[in-house]
Amino acid sequence: MSLEPVVFVAIVGGLILMLLIIGAPLRPVRFIGQGIIKVIIGAAFLFFLNTLGNQAGIHVPINPITSAVAGLLGIPGVAALAAIGYWII
């Protein structure tokens, strides 16, 4: 039993088309999920900063913008927010 070349190409083409159709919607969902996780981690960073920095008079409000900055930039972003809150505002 041999597989005809036309049938083989049709099967491979169908699999590639199916992967393109199924795989394309998953990419934006993955990026949105990673973004939400980073915002949550940023809020946790800010919570710990507010808890530990309370004695030094450092308070950074926890809102979506500051959480996004802290989540995307990590510890340097938290330090930048603390510096802005302490010296500028």
HTML snippet that shows the backbone in 3Dmol.js (N, CA, C, O; Angstrom):
<script src="https://3Dmol.org/build/3Dmol-min.js"></script>
<div id="view" style="width:600px;height:400px;position:relative"></div>
<script>
const pdb = `
ATOM      1  N   MET A   1       0.853  -1.170   0.000  1.00  0.00           N
ATOM      2  CA  MET A   1       0.000   0.000   0.000  1.00  0.00           C
ATOM      3  C   MET A   1       0.900   1.234   0.000  1.00  0.00           C
ATOM      4  O   MET A   1       1.634   1.475   0.959  1.00  0.00           O
ATOM      5  N   SER A   2       0.840   1.993  -1.054  1.00  0.00           N
ATOM      6  CA  SER A   2       1.652   3.192  -1.144  1.00  0.00           C
ATOM      7  C   SER A   2       0.752   4.426  -1.113  1.00  0.00           C
ATOM      8  O   SER A   2      -0.413   4.386  -1.508  1.00  0.00           O
ATOM      9  N   LEU A   3       1.317   5.489  -0.644  1.00  0.00           N
ATOM     10  CA  LEU A   3       0.577   6.741  -0.538  1.00  0.00           C
ATOM     11  C   LEU A   3       0.883   7.578  -1.764  1.00  0.00           C
ATOM     12  O   LEU A   3       2.043   7.848  -2.078  1.00  0.00           O
ATOM     13  N   GLU A   4      -0.152   7.978  -2.436  1.00  0.00           N
ATOM     14  CA  GLU A   4       0.019   8.809  -3.629  1.00  0.00           C
ATOM     15  C   GLU A   4       0.590  10.164  -3.232  1.00  0.00           C
ATOM     16  O   GLU A   4       0.248  10.679  -2.167  1.00  0.00           O
ATOM     17  N   PRO A   5       1.446  10.754  -4.055  1.00  0.00           N
ATOM     18  CA  PRO A   5       2.016  12.067  -3.732  1.00  0.00           C
ATOM     19  C   PRO A   5       0.961  13.158  -3.560  1.00  0.00           C
ATOM     20  O   PRO A   5       1.120  14.049  -2.726  1.00  0.00           O
ATOM     21  N   VAL A   6      -0.095  13.094  -4.330  1.00  0.00           N
ATOM     22  CA  VAL A   6      -1.143  14.121  -4.230  1.00  0.00           C
ATOM     23  C   VAL A   6      -1.844  14.017  -2.878  1.00  0.00           C
ATOM     24  O   VAL A   6      -2.154  15.037  -2.264  1.00  0.00           O
ATOM     25  N   VAL A   7      -2.094  12.807  -2.414  1.00  0.00           N
ATOM     26  CA  VAL A   7      -2.747  12.603  -1.128  1.00  0.00           C
ATOM     27  C   VAL A   7      -1.808  13.051  -0.007  1.00  0.00           C
ATOM     28  O   VAL A   7      -2.253  13.678   0.954  1.00  0.00           O
ATOM     29  N   PHE A   8      -0.522  12.737  -0.118  1.00  0.00           N
ATOM     30  CA  PHE A   8       0.454  13.141   0.896  1.00  0.00           C
ATOM     31  C   PHE A   8       0.539  14.658   0.992  1.00  0.00           C
ATOM     32  O   PHE A   8       0.541  15.200   2.098  1.00  0.00           O
ATOM     33  N   VAL A   9       0.610  15.349  -0.124  1.00  0.00           N
ATOM     34  CA  VAL A   9       0.677  16.816  -0.135  1.00  0.00           C
ATOM     35  C   VAL A   9      -0.612  17.404   0.434  1.00  0.00           C
ATOM     36  O   VAL A   9      -0.565  18.400   1.156  1.00  0.00           O
ATOM     37  N   ALA A  10      -1.749  16.810   0.124  1.00  0.00           N
ATOM     38  CA  ALA A  10      -3.019  17.296   0.642  1.00  0.00           C
ATOM     39  C   ALA A  10      -3.086  17.127   2.164  1.00  0.00           C
ATOM     40  O   ALA A  10      -3.576  18.013   2.865  1.00  0.00           O
ATOM     41  N   ILE A  11      -2.603  16.006   2.670  1.00  0.00           N
ATOM     42  CA  ILE A  11      -2.618  15.775   4.117  1.00  0.00           C
ATOM     43  C   ILE A  11      -1.682  16.758   4.825  1.00  0.00           C
ATOM     44  O   ILE A  11      -2.067  17.361   5.826  1.00  0.00           O
ATOM     45  N   VAL A  12      -0.469  16.925   4.320  1.00  0.00           N
ATOM     46  CA  VAL A  12       0.482  17.852   4.934  1.00  0.00           C
ATOM     47  C   VAL A  12      -0.037  19.282   4.850  1.00  0.00           C
ATOM     48  O   VAL A  12       0.066  20.033   5.820  1.00  0.00           O
ATOM     49  N   GLY A  13      -0.592  19.668   3.706  1.00  0.00           N
ATOM     50  CA  GLY A  13      -1.166  21.013   3.558  1.00  0.00           C
ATOM     51  C   GLY A  13      -2.326  21.236   4.510  1.00  0.00           C
ATOM     52  O   GLY A  13      -2.455  22.317   5.085  1.00  0.00           O
ATOM     53  N   GLY A  14      -3.164  20.238   4.684  1.00  0.00           N
ATOM     54  CA  GLY A  14      -4.280  20.351   5.617  1.00  0.00           C
ATOM     55  C   GLY A  14      -3.807  20.490   7.060  1.00  0.00           C
ATOM     56  O   GLY A  14      -4.370  21.266   7.831  1.00  0.00           O
ATOM     57  N   LEU A  15      -2.762  19.728   7.423  1.00  0.00           N
ATOM     58  CA  LEU A  15      -2.211  19.844   8.774  1.00  0.00           C
ATOM     59  C   LEU A  15      -1.598  21.219   9.016  1.00  0.00           C
ATOM     60  O   LEU A  15      -1.774  21.799  10.088  1.00  0.00           O
ATOM     61  N   ILE A  16      -0.885  21.739   8.033  1.00  0.00           N
ATOM     62  CA  ILE A  16      -0.297  23.071   8.172  1.00  0.00           C
ATOM     63  C   ILE A  16      -1.392  24.121   8.286  1.00  0.00           C
ATOM     64  O   ILE A  16      -1.295  25.023   9.118  1.00  0.00           O
ATOM     65  N   LEU A  17      -2.421  24.021   7.474  1.00  0.00           N
ATOM     66  CA  LEU A  17      -3.538  24.964   7.539  1.00  0.00           C
ATOM     67  C   LEU A  17      -4.241  24.881   8.890  1.00  0.00           C
ATOM     68  O   LEU A  17      -4.609  25.909   9.457  1.00  0.00           O
ATOM     69  N   MET A  18      -4.429  23.677   9.407  1.00  0.00           N
ATOM     70  CA  MET A  18      -5.074  23.510  10.700  1.00  0.00           C
ATOM     71  C   MET A  18      -4.221  24.119  11.822  1.00  0.00           C
ATOM     72  O   MET A  18      -4.753  24.759  12.729  1.00  0.00           O
ATOM     73  N   LEU A  19      -2.906  23.921  11.761  1.00  0.00           N
ATOM     74  CA  LEU A  19      -2.028  24.512  12.768  1.00  0.00           C
ATOM     75  C   LEU A  19      -2.036  26.034  12.687  1.00  0.00           C
ATOM     76  O   LEU A  19      -1.984  26.705  13.718  1.00  0.00           O
ATOM     77  N   LEU A  20      -2.101  26.584  11.489  1.00  0.00           N
ATOM     78  CA  LEU A  20      -2.156  28.035  11.347  1.00  0.00           C
ATOM     79  C   LEU A  20      -3.458  28.600  11.903  1.00  0.00           C
ATOM     80  O   LEU A  20      -3.458  29.648  12.548  1.00  0.00           O
ATOM     81  N   ILE A  21      -4.548  27.916  11.657  1.00  0.00           N
ATOM     82  CA  ILE A  21      -5.844  28.403  12.129  1.00  0.00           C
ATOM     83  C   ILE A  21      -5.955  28.258  13.647  1.00  0.00           C
ATOM     84  O   ILE A  21      -6.447  29.165  14.317  1.00  0.00           O
ATOM     85  N   ILE A  22      -5.505  27.135  14.192  1.00  0.00           N
ATOM     86  CA  ILE A  22      -5.615  26.906  15.629  1.00  0.00           C
ATOM     87  C   ILE A  22      -4.535  27.674  16.378  1.00  0.00           C
ATOM     88  O   ILE A  22      -4.804  28.195  17.461  1.00  0.00           O
ATOM     89  N   GLY A  23      -3.328  27.761  15.842  1.00  0.00           N
ATOM     90  CA  GLY A  23      -2.213  28.392  16.532  1.00  0.00           C
ATOM     91  C   GLY A  23      -2.295  29.905  16.568  1.00  0.00           C
ATOM     92  O   GLY A  23      -1.813  30.519  17.520  1.00  0.00           O
ATOM     93  N   ALA A  24      -2.887  30.519  15.566  1.00  0.00           N
ATOM     94  CA  ALA A  24      -2.937  31.983  15.498  1.00  0.00           C
ATOM     95  C   ALA A  24      -3.730  32.603  16.645  1.00  0.00           C
ATOM     96  O   ALA A  24      -3.245  33.567  17.237  1.00  0.00           O
ATOM     97  N   PRO A  25      -4.911  32.116  16.993  1.00  0.00           N
ATOM     98  CA  PRO A  25      -5.641  32.738  18.103  1.00  0.00           C
ATOM     99  C   PRO A  25      -4.990  32.509  19.470  1.00  0.00           C
ATOM    100  O   PRO A  25      -5.280  33.247  20.411  1.00  0.00           O
ATOM    101  N   LEU A  26      -4.133  31.521  19.598  1.00  0.00           N
ATOM    102  CA  LEU A  26      -3.529  31.245  20.891  1.00  0.00           C
ATOM    103  C   LEU A  26      -2.425  32.235  21.242  1.00  0.00           C
ATOM    104  O   LEU A  26      -2.176  32.479  22.423  1.00  0.00           O
ATOM    105  N   ARG A  27      -1.762  32.807  20.252  1.00  0.00           N
ATOM    106  CA  ARG A  27      -0.666  33.730  20.528  1.00  0.00           C
ATOM    107  C   ARG A  27      -1.125  34.984  21.269  1.00  0.00           C
ATOM    108  O   ARG A  27      -0.515  35.327  22.281  1.00  0.00           O
ATOM    109  N   PRO A  28      -2.167  35.687  20.820  1.00  0.00           N
ATOM    110  CA  PRO A  28      -2.596  36.868  21.584  1.00  0.00           C
ATOM    111  C   PRO A  28      -3.087  36.521  22.987  1.00  0.00           C
ATOM    112  O   PRO A  28      -2.879  37.292  23.924  1.00  0.00           O
ATOM    113  N   VAL A  29      -3.726  35.388  23.135  1.00  0.00           N
ATOM    114  CA  VAL A  29      -4.201  34.976  24.457  1.00  0.00           C
ATOM    115  C   VAL A  29      -3.011  34.731  25.375  1.00  0.00           C
ATOM    116  O   VAL A  29      -3.059  35.073  26.556  1.00  0.00           O
ATOM    117  N   ARG A  30      -1.949  34.146  24.846  1.00  0.00           N
ATOM    118  CA  ARG A  30      -0.748  33.896  25.635  1.00  0.00           C
ATOM    119  C   ARG A  30      -0.103  35.219  26.059  1.00  0.00           C
ATOM    120  O   ARG A  30       0.317  35.355  27.209  1.00  0.00           O
ATOM    121  N   PHE A  31      -0.019  36.192  25.149  1.00  0.00           N
ATOM    122  CA  PHE A  31       0.572  37.486  25.492  1.00  0.00           C
ATOM    123  C   PHE A  31      -0.273  38.227  26.521  1.00  0.00           C
ATOM    124  O   PHE A  31       0.272  38.852  27.431  1.00  0.00           O
ATOM    125  N   ILE A  32      -1.587  38.165  26.389  1.00  0.00           N
ATOM    126  CA  ILE A  32      -2.464  38.812  27.365  1.00  0.00           C
ATOM    127  C   ILE A  32      -2.320  38.145  28.725  1.00  0.00           C
ATOM    128  O   ILE A  32      -2.278  38.828  29.748  1.00  0.00           O
ATOM    129  N   GLY A  33      -2.243  36.821  28.749  1.00  0.00           N
ATOM    130  CA  GLY A  33      -2.060  36.100  30.003  1.00  0.00           C
ATOM    131  C   GLY A  33      -0.738  36.439  30.677  1.00  0.00           C
ATOM    132  O   GLY A  33      -0.690  36.618  31.894  1.00  0.00           O
ATOM    133  N   GLN A  34       0.335  36.528  29.895  1.00  0.00           N
ATOM    134  CA  GLN A  34       1.627  36.903  30.460  1.00  0.00           C
ATOM    135  C   GLN A  34       1.604  38.326  30.989  1.00  0.00           C
ATOM    136  O   GLN A  34       2.208  38.617  32.021  1.00  0.00           O
ATOM    137  N   GLY A  35       0.908  39.222  30.283  1.00  0.00           N
ATOM    138  CA  GLY A  35       0.796  40.606  30.747  1.00  0.00           C
ATOM    139  C   GLY A  35       0.044  40.703  32.062  1.00  0.00           C
ATOM    140  O   GLY A  35       0.435  41.456  32.954  1.00  0.00           O
ATOM    141  N   ILE A  36      -1.034  39.943  32.182  1.00  0.00           N
ATOM    142  CA  ILE A  36      -1.814  39.954  33.422  1.00  0.00           C
ATOM    143  C   ILE A  36      -0.984  39.413  34.578  1.00  0.00           C
ATOM    144  O   ILE A  36      -1.043  39.941  35.688  1.00  0.00           O
ATOM    145  N   ILE A  37      -0.213  38.365  34.324  1.00  0.00           N
ATOM    146  CA  ILE A  37       0.640  37.803  35.372  1.00  0.00           C
ATOM    147  C   ILE A  37       1.695  38.814  35.798  1.00  0.00           C
ATOM    148  O   ILE A  37       1.988  38.931  36.987  1.00  0.00           O
ATOM    149  N   LYS A  38       2.272  39.548  34.845  1.00  0.00           N
ATOM    150  CA  LYS A  38       3.274  40.555  35.192  1.00  0.00           C
ATOM    151  C   LYS A  38       2.665  41.695  36.005  1.00  0.00           C
ATOM    152  O   LYS A  38       3.307  42.209  36.921  1.00  0.00           O
ATOM    153  N   VAL A  39       1.442  42.094  35.683  1.00  0.00           N
ATOM    154  CA  VAL A  39       0.783  43.144  36.461  1.00  0.00           C
ATOM    155  C   VAL A  39       0.523  42.667  37.891  1.00  0.00           C
ATOM    156  O   VAL A  39       0.683  43.437  38.838  1.00  0.00           O
ATOM    157  N   ILE A  40       0.129  41.423  38.050  1.00  0.00           N
ATOM    158  CA  ILE A  40      -0.099  40.870  39.388  1.00  0.00           C
ATOM    159  C   ILE A  40       1.209  40.802  40.173  1.00  0.00           C
ATOM    160  O   ILE A  40       1.235  41.119  41.362  1.00  0.00           O
ATOM    161  N   ILE A  41       2.292  40.391  39.516  1.00  0.00           N
ATOM    162  CA  ILE A  41       3.591  40.360  40.181  1.00  0.00           C
ATOM    163  C   ILE A  41       4.031  41.770  40.551  1.00  0.00           C
ATOM    164  O   ILE A  41       4.611  41.978  41.617  1.00  0.00           O
ATOM    165  N   GLY A  42       3.764  42.734  39.686  1.00  0.00           N
ATOM    166  CA  GLY A  42       4.090  44.133  39.991  1.00  0.00           C
ATOM    167  C   GLY A  42       3.317  44.636  41.195  1.00  0.00           C
ATOM    168  O   GLY A  42       3.865  45.360  42.026  1.00  0.00           O
ATOM    169  N   ALA A  43       2.042  44.259  41.300  1.00  0.00           N
ATOM    170  CA  ALA A  43       1.252  44.652  42.470  1.00  0.00           C
ATOM    171  C   ALA A  43       1.818  44.032  43.741  1.00  0.00           C
ATOM    172  O   ALA A  43       1.827  44.664  44.797  1.00  0.00           O
ATOM    173  N   ALA A  44       2.292  42.788  43.636  1.00  0.00           N
ATOM    174  CA  ALA A  44       2.913  42.143  44.808  1.00  0.00           C
ATOM    175  C   ALA A  44       4.204  42.865  45.192  1.00  0.00           C
ATOM    176  O   ALA A  44       4.468  43.070  46.377  1.00  0.00           O
ATOM    177  N   PHE A  45       5.012  43.254  44.197  1.00  0.00           N
ATOM    178  CA  PHE A  45       6.227  44.028  44.479  1.00  0.00           C
ATOM    179  C   PHE A  45       5.883  45.327  45.201  1.00  0.00           C
ATOM    180  O   PHE A  45       6.534  45.693  46.179  1.00  0.00           O
ATOM    181  N   LEU A  46       4.869  46.010  44.718  1.00  0.00           N
ATOM    182  CA  LEU A  46       4.480  47.283  45.334  1.00  0.00           C
ATOM    183  C   LEU A  46       3.929  47.072  46.742  1.00  0.00           C
ATOM    184  O   LEU A  46       4.158  47.893  47.630  1.00  0.00           O
ATOM    185  N   PHE A  47       3.210  45.983  46.944  1.00  0.00           N
ATOM    186  CA  PHE A  47       2.712  45.679  48.285  1.00  0.00           C
ATOM    187  C   PHE A  47       3.871  45.509  49.263  1.00  0.00           C
ATOM    188  O   PHE A  47       3.849  46.055  50.366  1.00  0.00           O
ATOM    189  N   PHE A  48       4.894  44.739  48.844  1.00  0.00           N
ATOM    190  CA  PHE A  48       6.049  44.539  49.715  1.00  0.00           C
ATOM    191  C   PHE A  48       6.830  45.832  49.907  1.00  0.00           C
ATOM    192  O   PHE A  48       7.354  46.082  50.992  1.00  0.00           O
ATOM    193  N   LEU A  49       6.914  46.660  48.859  1.00  0.00           N
ATOM    194  CA  LEU A  49       7.578  47.953  49.011  1.00  0.00           C
ATOM    195  C   LEU A  49       6.840  48.822  50.021  1.00  0.00           C
ATOM    196  O   LEU A  49       7.463  49.447  50.879  1.00  0.00           O
ATOM    197  N   ASN A  50       5.519  48.863  49.920  1.00  0.00           N
ATOM    198  CA  ASN A  50       4.738  49.666  50.859  1.00  0.00           C
ATOM    199  C   ASN A  50       4.832  49.121  52.277  1.00  0.00           C
ATOM    200  O   ASN A  50       4.855  49.888  53.239  1.00  0.00           O
ATOM    201  N   THR A  51       4.886  47.810  52.408  1.00  0.00           N
ATOM    202  CA  THR A  51       4.996  47.209  53.732  1.00  0.00           C
ATOM    203  C   THR A  51       6.362  47.505  54.357  1.00  0.00           C
ATOM    204  O   THR A  51       6.445  47.893  55.522  1.00  0.00           O
ATOM    205  N   LEU A  52       7.423  47.320  53.582  1.00  0.00           N
ATOM    206  CA  LEU A  52       8.766  47.545  54.114  1.00  0.00           C
ATOM    207  C   LEU A  52       9.150  49.023  54.135  1.00  0.00           C
ATOM    208  O   LEU A  52       9.916  49.450  54.999  1.00  0.00           O
ATOM    209  N   GLY A  53       8.630  49.798  53.202  1.00  0.00           N
ATOM    210  CA  GLY A  53       8.987  51.205  53.116  1.00  0.00           C
ATOM    211  C   GLY A  53       8.143  52.112  53.988  1.00  0.00           C
ATOM    212  O   GLY A  53       8.367  53.322  54.013  1.00  0.00           O
ATOM    213  N   ASN A  54       7.189  51.564  54.694  1.00  0.00           N
ATOM    214  CA  ASN A  54       6.314  52.359  55.548  1.00  0.00           C
ATOM    215  C   ASN A  54       7.115  53.070  56.635  1.00  0.00           C
ATOM    216  O   ASN A  54       6.804  54.208  56.987  1.00  0.00           O
ATOM    217  N   GLN A  55       8.120  52.425  57.159  1.00  0.00           N
ATOM    218  CA  GLN A  55       8.933  53.018  58.214  1.00  0.00           C
ATOM    219  C   GLN A  55       9.787  54.169  57.692  1.00  0.00           C
ATOM    220  O   GLN A  55      10.112  55.093  58.437  1.00  0.00           O
ATOM    221  N   ALA A  56      10.152  54.110  56.404  1.00  0.00           N
ATOM    222  CA  ALA A  56      10.972  55.168  55.810  1.00  0.00           C
ATOM    223  C   ALA A  56      10.125  56.258  55.174  1.00  0.00           C
ATOM    224  O   ALA A  56      10.667  57.225  54.639  1.00  0.00           O
ATOM    225  N   GLY A  57       8.822  56.121  55.220  1.00  0.00           N
ATOM    226  CA  GLY A  57       7.937  57.127  54.640  1.00  0.00           C
ATOM    227  C   GLY A  57       7.738  56.980  53.145  1.00  0.00           C
ATOM    228  O   GLY A  57       7.350  57.939  52.478  1.00  0.00           O
ATOM    229  N   ILE A  58       7.997  55.794  52.605  1.00  0.00           N
ATOM    230  CA  ILE A  58       7.825  55.547  51.172  1.00  0.00           C
ATOM    231  C   ILE A  58       6.479  54.869  50.965  1.00  0.00           C
ATOM    232  O   ILE A  58       6.196  53.826  51.553  1.00  0.00           O
ATOM    233  N   HIS A  59       5.658  55.476  50.125  1.00  0.00           N
ATOM    234  CA  HIS A  59       4.364  54.881  49.787  1.00  0.00           C
ATOM    235  C   HIS A  59       4.108  55.108  48.303  1.00  0.00           C
ATOM    236  O   HIS A  59       4.089  56.245  47.831  1.00  0.00           O
ATOM    237  N   VAL A  60       3.915  54.024  47.581  1.00  0.00           N
ATOM    238  CA  VAL A  60       3.569  54.077  46.165  1.00  0.00           C
ATOM    239  C   VAL A  60       2.182  53.471  46.029  1.00  0.00           C
ATOM    240  O   VAL A  60       1.976  52.320  46.415  1.00  0.00           O
ATOM    241  N   PRO A  61       1.227  54.220  45.489  1.00  0.00           N
ATOM    242  CA  PRO A  61      -0.121  53.659  45.360  1.00  0.00           C
ATOM    243  C   PRO A  61      -0.136  52.467  44.400  1.00  0.00           C
ATOM    244  O   PRO A  61       0.580  52.437  43.399  1.00  0.00           O
ATOM    245  N   ILE A  62      -0.964  51.504  44.736  1.00  0.00           N
ATOM    246  CA  ILE A  62      -1.093  50.312  43.894  1.00  0.00           C
ATOM    247  C   ILE A  62      -2.301  50.513  42.991  1.00  0.00           C
ATOM    248  O   ILE A  62      -3.444  50.422  43.437  1.00  0.00           O
ATOM    249  N   ASN A  63      -2.039  50.785  41.729  1.00  0.00           N
ATOM    250  CA  ASN A  63      -3.088  50.909  40.713  1.00  0.00           C
ATOM    251  C   ASN A  63      -2.589  50.224  39.444  1.00  0.00           C
ATOM    252  O   ASN A  63      -1.432  49.807  39.399  1.00  0.00           O
ATOM    253  N   PRO A  64      -3.415  50.094  38.419  1.00  0.00           N
ATOM    254  CA  PRO A  64      -2.983  49.354  37.227  1.00  0.00           C
ATOM    255  C   PRO A  64      -1.738  49.933  36.551  1.00  0.00           C
ATOM    256  O   PRO A  64      -0.920  49.177  36.025  1.00  0.00           O
ATOM    257  N   ILE A  65      -1.581  51.251  36.555  1.00  0.00           N
ATOM    258  CA  ILE A  65      -0.422  51.853  35.886  1.00  0.00           C
ATOM    259  C   ILE A  65       0.863  51.533  36.649  1.00  0.00           C
ATOM    260  O   ILE A  65       1.834  51.067  36.052  1.00  0.00           O
ATOM    261  N   THR A  66       0.880  51.776  37.954  1.00  0.00           N
ATOM    262  CA  THR A  66       2.090  51.510  38.729  1.00  0.00           C
ATOM    263  C   THR A  66       2.376  50.004  38.795  1.00  0.00           C
ATOM    264  O   THR A  66       3.539  49.602  38.819  1.00  0.00           O
ATOM    265  N   SER A  67       1.335  49.174  38.824  1.00  0.00           N
ATOM    266  CA  SER A  67       1.536  47.727  38.816  1.00  0.00           C
ATOM    267  C   SER A  67       2.127  47.269  37.489  1.00  0.00           C
ATOM    268  O   SER A  67       2.980  46.382  37.465  1.00  0.00           O
ATOM    269  N   ALA A  68       1.681  47.866  36.385  1.00  0.00           N
ATOM    270  CA  ALA A  68       2.222  47.513  35.071  1.00  0.00           C
ATOM    271  C   ALA A  68       3.681  47.933  34.962  1.00  0.00           C
ATOM    272  O   ALA A  68       4.504  47.176  34.445  1.00  0.00           O
ATOM    273  N   VAL A  69       4.012  49.122  35.439  1.00  0.00           N
ATOM    274  CA  VAL A  69       5.406  49.578  35.407  1.00  0.00           C
ATOM    275  C   VAL A  69       6.275  48.656  36.252  1.00  0.00           C
ATOM    276  O   VAL A  69       7.347  48.238  35.814  1.00  0.00           O
ATOM    277  N   ALA A  70       5.822  48.339  37.448  1.00  0.00           N
ATOM    278  CA  ALA A  70       6.593  47.463  38.328  1.00  0.00           C
ATOM    279  C   ALA A  70       6.696  46.053  37.765  1.00  0.00           C
ATOM    280  O   ALA A  70       7.738  45.412  37.898  1.00  0.00           O
ATOM    281  N   GLY A  71       5.639  45.564  37.143  1.00  0.00           N
ATOM    282  CA  GLY A  71       5.661  44.218  36.585  1.00  0.00           C
ATOM    283  C   GLY A  71       6.520  44.110  35.344  1.00  0.00           C
ATOM    284  O   GLY A  71       7.242  43.126  35.177  1.00  0.00           O
ATOM    285  N   LEU A  72       6.458  45.098  34.473  1.00  0.00           N
ATOM    286  CA  LEU A  72       7.238  45.036  33.240  1.00  0.00           C
ATOM    287  C   LEU A  72       8.716  45.331  33.474  1.00  0.00           C
ATOM    288  O   LEU A  72       9.572  44.724  32.830  1.00  0.00           O
ATOM    289  N   LEU A  73       9.028  46.250  34.382  1.00  0.00           N
ATOM    290  CA  LEU A  73      10.424  46.625  34.610  1.00  0.00           C
ATOM    291  C   LEU A  73      11.073  45.871  35.760  1.00  0.00           C
ATOM    292  O   LEU A  73      12.296  45.873  35.895  1.00  0.00           O
ATOM    293  N   GLY A  74      10.262  45.229  36.588  1.00  0.00           N
ATOM    294  CA  GLY A  74      10.811  44.444  37.689  1.00  0.00           C
ATOM    295  C   GLY A  74      11.282  45.310  38.846  1.00  0.00           C
ATOM    296  O   GLY A  74      10.702  46.358  39.132  1.00  0.00           O
ATOM    297  N   ILE A  75      12.335  44.861  39.502  1.00  0.00           N
ATOM    298  CA  ILE A  75      12.871  45.563  40.664  1.00  0.00           C
ATOM    299  C   ILE A  75      13.350  46.976  40.310  1.00  0.00           C
ATOM    300  O   ILE A  75      13.109  47.895  41.093  1.00  0.00           O
ATOM    301  N   PRO A  76      14.019  47.194  39.166  1.00  0.00           N
ATOM    302  CA  PRO A  76      14.385  48.575  38.824  1.00  0.00           C
ATOM    303  C   PRO A  76      13.171  49.485  38.649  1.00  0.00           C
ATOM    304  O   PRO A  76      13.241  50.672  38.967  1.00  0.00           O
ATOM    305  N   GLY A  77      12.071  48.951  38.152  1.00  0.00           N
ATOM    306  CA  GLY A  77      10.852  49.740  38.026  1.00  0.00           C
ATOM    307  C   GLY A  77      10.273  50.107  39.382  1.00  0.00           C
ATOM    308  O   GLY A  77       9.785  51.220  39.574  1.00  0.00           O
ATOM    309  N   VAL A  78      10.327  49.172  40.320  1.00  0.00           N
ATOM    310  CA  VAL A  78       9.851  49.453  41.676  1.00  0.00           C
ATOM    311  C   VAL A  78      10.730  50.520  42.325  1.00  0.00           C
ATOM    312  O   VAL A  78      10.232  51.427  42.991  1.00  0.00           O
ATOM    313  N   ALA A  79      12.039  50.399  42.122  1.00  0.00           N
ATOM    314  CA  ALA A  79      12.957  51.404  42.670  1.00  0.00           C
ATOM    315  C   ALA A  79      12.711  52.772  42.037  1.00  0.00           C
ATOM    316  O   ALA A  79      12.768  53.791  42.725  1.00  0.00           O
ATOM    317  N   ALA A  80      12.439  52.803  40.739  1.00  0.00           N
ATOM    318  CA  ALA A  80      12.148  54.070  40.069  1.00  0.00           C
ATOM    319  C   ALA A  80      10.854  54.682  40.596  1.00  0.00           C
ATOM    320  O   ALA A  80      10.787  55.892  40.814  1.00  0.00           O
ATOM    321  N   LEU A  81       9.830  53.862  40.802  1.00  0.00           N
ATOM    322  CA  LEU A  81       8.574  54.371  41.350  1.00  0.00           C
ATOM    323  C   LEU A  81       8.767  54.902  42.766  1.00  0.00           C
ATOM    324  O   LEU A  81       8.195  55.925  43.145  1.00  0.00           O
ATOM    325  N   ALA A  82       9.586  54.185  43.544  1.00  0.00           N
ATOM    326  CA  ALA A  82       9.852  54.649  44.910  1.00  0.00           C
ATOM    327  C   ALA A  82      10.611  55.968  44.892  1.00  0.00           C
ATOM    328  O   ALA A  82      10.319  56.864  45.684  1.00  0.00           O
ATOM    329  N   ALA A  83      11.581  56.091  43.994  1.00  0.00           N
ATOM    330  CA  ALA A  83      12.354  57.337  43.898  1.00  0.00           C
ATOM    331  C   ALA A  83      11.471  58.490  43.432  1.00  0.00           C
ATOM    332  O   ALA A  83      11.574  59.601  43.951  1.00  0.00           O
ATOM    333  N   ILE A  84      10.617  58.233  42.470  1.00  0.00           N
ATOM    334  CA  ILE A  84       9.699  59.286  41.998  1.00  0.00           C
ATOM    335  C   ILE A  84       8.752  59.687  43.124  1.00  0.00           C
ATOM    336  O   ILE A  84       8.504  60.874  43.336  1.00  0.00           O
ATOM    337  N   GLY A  85       8.225  58.705  43.842  1.00  0.00           N
ATOM    338  CA  GLY A  85       7.328  59.007  44.937  1.00  0.00           C
ATOM    339  C   GLY A  85       8.003  59.731  46.082  1.00  0.00           C
ATOM    340  O   GLY A  85       7.387  60.565  46.746  1.00  0.00           O
ATOM    341  N   TYR A  86       9.257  59.418  46.314  1.00  0.00           N
ATOM    342  CA  TYR A  86       9.969  60.010  47.470  1.00  0.00           C
ATOM    343  C   TYR A  86      10.495  61.404  47.156  1.00  0.00           C
ATOM    344  O   TYR A  86      10.355  62.310  47.978  1.00  0.00           O
ATOM    345  N   TRP A  87      11.104  61.599  45.974  1.00  0.00           N
ATOM    346  CA  TRP A  87      11.757  62.877  45.687  1.00  0.00           C
ATOM    347  C   TRP A  87      10.920  63.838  44.863  1.00  0.00           C
ATOM    348  O   TRP A  87      11.034  65.049  45.053  1.00  0.00           O
ATOM    349  N   ILE A  88      10.103  63.360  43.976  1.00  0.00           N
ATOM    350  CA  ILE A  88       9.395  64.268  43.064  1.00  0.00           C
ATOM    351  C   ILE A  88       8.008  64.613  43.579  1.00  0.00           C
ATOM    352  O   ILE A  88       7.614  65.779  43.548  1.00  0.00           O
ATOM    353  N   ILE A  89       7.281  63.654  44.036  1.00  0.00           N
ATOM    354  CA  ILE A  89       5.892  63.916  44.429  1.00  0.00           C
ATOM    355  C   ILE A  89       5.810  64.310  45.863  1.00  0.00           C
ATOM    356  O   ILE A  89       4.719  64.570  46.371  1.00  0.00           O
TER     357      ILE A  89
END
`;
const viewer = $3Dmol.createViewer("view");
viewer.addModel(pdb, "pdb");
viewer.setStyle({}, {cartoon: {color: "spectrum"}});
viewer.zoomTo();
viewer.render();
</script>
